[in-house]
Amino acid sequence: LINPGVSVAKTVNGGETATGTNGTVITYAFVVSNAGDVTLTNVYVNDPLLTYSNNVGTLAAGQSVTVSVASTISADLTNLVTATGGDPLGGPISSTDTAVVDRINPAIAIVPIR
């Protein structure tokens, strides 16, 4: 009996959410872990909103890998990352996580005093 498992944890600037103005550079990090008791092969990380896809390869039981992607804030969004892999019997497994970006639009108004 095997118990394959994969998990992915996504952060943006080190947390679950990031706030900034349009054009602010942010960094997403994805920690992909083999949470099962067997080796996983062809482990992929995919985040369509970032147009990011990467084959992180093979993960032994208990092994983790971290990948980072830089981006810029252009809108409010909650984006989803998916990690998928294959167990020794050829079965697919997957996990997802999200991170939230909140674009702010600060403004200054000058009001003449009369």
Helices and strands as residue ranges (DSSP letters): E 6-12, E 17-20, E 25-34, E 40-47, G 48-50, E 52-59, E 64-72, E 77-86, E 92-103
